[in-house]
Amino acid sequence: MDATPEQPPSSGRVRITSPLSTAPAHVRRSAREEIDEETGVGEVYIRSLVRTQLRSALAVVTLLAVGVGSLPLAFTLLPSLARTQVGPVPLPWIVLGVLVYPALLLVGWVYVRRAERAEADFATLVEAAEHR
């Protein structure tokens, strides 16, 4: 018989390492940092704010186009209305030259209030995301 030295039994353990072990650990960023650094999450936040403001602006433009734009059409289709006089001044002049401006101011005021509310809601959303 051959006399060969006996090998110690192996422990059966194999060490496995990841090539990504040198990758930096995931760092949680606040919503404000996400927005400042223009990450994907920050873009979602900004896109939601812009979409809300765009929706408000389109509502105002539609209201003005229909409201003010229909006045000349109404005066054209209803000639008796166009011939109506309030004192020495024709009604179309009063409506288009005087009454439209307070309406424009009101619509502008409502739009600014909605924009400010959207920005406040956005700020609240960002603050809430930071405290999670």
Secondary structure, DSSP 8 states (H G I E B T S, - for coil): ------------------TTTTS-------HHHHHHTT-HHHHHHHHHHHHHHHHHHHHHHHHHHHHTTHHHHHHHH-HHHHH-EETTEEHHHHIIIIIHHHHHHHHHHHHHHHHHHHHHHHHHHHHHHHT-
